[in-house]
Structures are given as C-alpha cells and as structure tokens.
Amino acid sequence: MTPIRAIVRSGAAWFLPLMFALSSWYGARFTFRLGYPAGDIAQSSVGLYVAAPMTAAFMALQYRGFTPLIRPLRITRSGLLVVLRAWWPLLLGAPTTLCLAVVVAAGAVPNDLPSWSLILIDFMTVLTAALTGLACAWALPAVVAVPLAAMLWFVWVAYGPASTNLLVHNLASTFGCCSSDTRPAMVAIRATVLLLLVISLGIGCLLASSRSARIPRPLVSTVLTLLVVAGVGAGVAVLRTSGEPLTLTATEPRTTPLACRTEQGVEVCLWPENRDRTAALAAIVGEVNPQFQRLGMNTIHSLTQANGNREAASVEAGAGLSQQDLRVGVAAGYVDLQSGCRGATGPARDQLVALVALLTGMRSDDVATRLGARAASGAEDALAQGQGSPEAVGVWFRKGLPTVHCVPPG
C-alpha cells in the first residue's frame, strides 16, 4: 500500500488536521506563558483531553477494516504487520500531531530532560490510546467500543490529575504542573512511562499473532483487562521506590543553575529563560532601597528566583508578568524575607506587601487590584501617619512582621 493511499484510506488526511487544530486551540486556552519549557509544555498538554479520546474512538471506528484485511493473510502475515502497513499514518501520525500541537500551544521548544520527558509521555499516551481503541473494537461490537474507548481515555486524562489519590495522581502527573521553581517528579515520569509502555507493548503482542483474527472476543477482553492491570501495577511499583513522600503536586525542586548578575549594587539570580528581566528587577530595587533607608527599614541586597539563598529576597520573573507584577513580586519577597516566612498568607502579610509595593512606586488602585482594597487602604494610612516622622513607618512595618501567618512545611 502506497503512503498516499494509506493516509487517505486510514482517514488520517482529514483526522490529523482536525485533531491538531482542536488540541492546539484547547491547549493554548489554558497556558500561561512562563518562558520555562517544562512548565509551558506541561500546561499545554491539556490538549490530551481532546486528542486521546478522539484517537481512541477513531481507531475503534476504523477497526471495521481490520478483520477483512487479516483473515486471508493470517497464515503468512501477522495482524500487527497488517495494522502497521494499513494504519501507520494514525498510529504514528496522531501522537506526532499531538506533540506538535503541544509545542505550538506552549510556544516552547523542549531543551532539557523534564521537557523532553513530557513530550515522550504525550506521544506514548496518544499511541496507547490508539492501540486501546483498536483492541476495544476487537473485543466488543463497534457500537459499544467507540464510545467506551473515548469515555475511558477522557476519564483517565481528566480524572487522574484531579484525583486526591496519591498513586493515581502521580501516574497521571504530567498534566498541569509546573511553576518556574519546580519540575515534574522524575519518579512519576518513570511510573507513567512504564504504565503506558506495558499496555501498548501488550496490545502489540496481542496483535502480532498470525491467527489473531480467530481469537475469541471474551479472551481479548480478558487479556486487555489484564494488560491494564499489569500496567497500573508496574507504575505503582515504580512509585513505591520513591525515596521522598509522594505529593499531589507530583513535582520536585528544579535543579537548573541560576543566571546571576550584579546591577546597581544588587545581585539578581534568575532562571536562564528569565535573565532578560535582571535590569528591570534591579531598577525596582534601586528605586525602593532609598525609601527603605529613609524609613529606617532594611534594604535589599540580593534577589533570587529560587528559594535556596536564605539571605536573598525571592522573586518571580516569568515571561508573562507585567512591570506591576514584578513590583508586587519584589514586595512579597521582601516581606517574606523580613518575616522569615516564605510562602506566608493572610491579611497581615498582604498589608505589609501593599506598603512595600507602594514604596516601589505602584499606584494605590493597582495595589488594591492585586492585594485587595483593605490591604491597600491600611498601607496608605500607615504612610500618611508617617509623613511627619518617617521612622514611624518602619516601626509600624516591624510590628506587623510577627503577625504574619507562616505556612507549615509540607
């Protein structure tokens, strides 16, 4: 069968462009650009919500041509070979199309192990969905197999990341992570890859028999169920080897070396993809440090985008953040550093952040939009009361630090 004929006969000629359009559109809707390839690719991988069920259902529908193709060839040619020759445009094209859609929606090119691992899982998920759809139609009538295959894959890609069960969540862990400071947990990646590999290879071996057309449907159903159980069991076994407790974030700290530079007397250390924000952050610190000195508050000497340096104020500098967001980030990092509570929450902390944000030059309405009217109003009152005695503002700030609510670790 010529490549053109295979593409047309399999339905790939119209199915793949449709899947690409839907997957990239759906993925782009939920992607907030960080500039961090692993984070952006993970977010845009929600295109699997569309691609996996579509592919499984379409392959189940295409099964109607499988038996006539294989029956006269069962003595000399395996069912797997027939499937590959007839439907390679879908078995290879659908996973490749989804990966391209993910990259387009993310606006990022994989450049490290975590991001390539996510692309691999996207590819294997759609490939496994295609083989599962084929196996479902082999085991059940098409009228049942088509909706069943679509429903099963939609439930898996939608329920897995939303599940509060640690094992289930980590087996479907690559959808929706990560912040710029984290990466997908490698133990979860290995477990997910193994789960998909066991199922897809098992179905491939099931098809490989030259007498596969004669295998009764109840036996196919039983084998398919056992393959799914074996895949889940293999994935769970890998998760059990983790030296760290599993979490619902399914992430671990990022280990990429920071890009550090000193500007205006301030050391700024950012992730490599955000190094172009160094000058903007240093300028904000250059504006606010004289204000701190005037009010009798500690100045900022260094900023970091990771939390490893306990002497530096932590900041966020993702590509999607505006200048006002950067100012709020510097203010939040400063308050966290001075209070000793990284990741603190609550109205007391918001009021202190609002004060520092106003000192960076932000307008009151911008502060109120991000931190709430109450926090902005309290900070403005503190500044107004300190007009006659600037040191009073510093005293007010220091008195507020003990009231900041720290988030317990873990």
SULPE-V868598 format. One record per backbone hydrogen bond with DSSP energy under -1.0 kcal/mol. NH is the residue of the N-H (numbers start at 1). CO is the residue of the C=O. If there is no record, write none. Layout:
nh | co
NH | CO
NH | CO
This chain:
nh | co
6 | 2
7 | 3
8 | 4
9 | 5
10 | 6
13 | 7
15 | 11
16 | 12
18 | 14
19 | 15
20 | 16
21 | 17
22 | 18
23 | 19
24 | 20
25 | 21
26 | 22
27 | 23
28 | 24
29 | 25
31 | 28
40 | 36
41 | 37
42 | 38
43 | 39
44 | 40
46 | 43
47 | 44
48 | 45
49 | 46
50 | 47
51 | 47
52 | 48
54 | 50
55 | 51
56 | 52
57 | 53
58 | 54
59 | 55
60 | 56
61 | 57
62 | 58
64 | 61
65 | 62
66 | 63
69 | 65
70 | 66
71 | 67
74 | 71
77 | 73
79 | 209
82 | 78
83 | 79
84 | 80
85 | 81
86 | 82
87 | 83
88 | 84
90 | 87
91 | 87
92 | 88
94 | 90
96 | 92
97 | 93
98 | 94
99 | 95
100 | 96
101 | 97
102 | 98
103 | 99
104 | 100
105 | 101
106 | 102
107 | 103
108 | 103
116 | 112
117 | 113
118 | 114
119 | 115
120 | 116
121 | 117
122 | 118
123 | 119
124 | 120
125 | 121
126 | 122
127 | 123
128 | 124
129 | 125
130 | 126
131 | 127
132 | 128
133 | 129
134 | 130
135 | 131
136 | 132
137 | 133
138 | 134
139 | 135
140 | 136
144 | 141
145 | 141
146 | 142
148 | 144
149 | 145
150 | 146
151 | 147
152 | 148
153 | 149
154 | 150
155 | 151
156 | 152
157 | 153
158 | 154
159 | 155
160 | 156
163 | 159
169 | 165
170 | 166
171 | 167
176 | 42
182 | 179
183 | 252
185 | 250
189 | 185
190 | 186
191 | 187
192 | 188
193 | 189
194 | 190
195 | 191
196 | 192
197 | 193
198 | 194
199 | 195
200 | 196
201 | 197
202 | 198
203 | 199
204 | 200
205 | 201
206 | 202
207 | 203
208 | 204
212 | 209
214 | 211
220 | 216
221 | 217
222 | 218
223 | 219
224 | 220
225 | 221
226 | 222
227 | 223
228 | 224
229 | 225
230 | 226
231 | 227
232 | 228
233 | 229
234 | 230
235 | 231
236 | 232
237 | 233
238 | 234
239 | 235
240 | 236
241 | 238
242 | 239
252 | 183
254 | 181
259 | 270
261 | 268
263 | 266
266 | 263
267 | 301
268 | 261
269 | 303
270 | 259
274 | 271
275 | 272
277 | 274
278 | 275
281 | 277
282 | 278
283 | 279
284 | 280
285 | 281
286 | 282
287 | 283
288 | 284
289 | 285
292 | 288
293 | 289
294 | 290
295 | 291
297 | 292
303 | 267
304 | 313
305 | 269
312 | 309
313 | 302
315 | 304
319 | 34
320 | 33
321 | 318
326 | 322
327 | 323
328 | 324
329 | 325
330 | 326
331 | 327
332 | 328
333 | 329
334 | 330
335 | 331
336 | 332
337 | 333
338 | 334
339 | 335
340 | 336
341 | 336
344 | 341
345 | 405
350 | 346
351 | 347
352 | 348
353 | 349
354 | 350
355 | 351
356 | 352
357 | 353
358 | 354
359 | 355
360 | 356
361 | 358
362 | 357
367 | 363
368 | 364
369 | 365
370 | 366
371 | 367
372 | 368
376 | 372
377 | 373
378 | 374
379 | 375
380 | 376
381 | 377
382 | 378
383 | 379
384 | 380
385 | 381
387 | 384
392 | 389
393 | 390
395 | 391
396 | 392
397 | 393
398 | 394
399 | 395
400 | 396
403 | 400
404 | 401
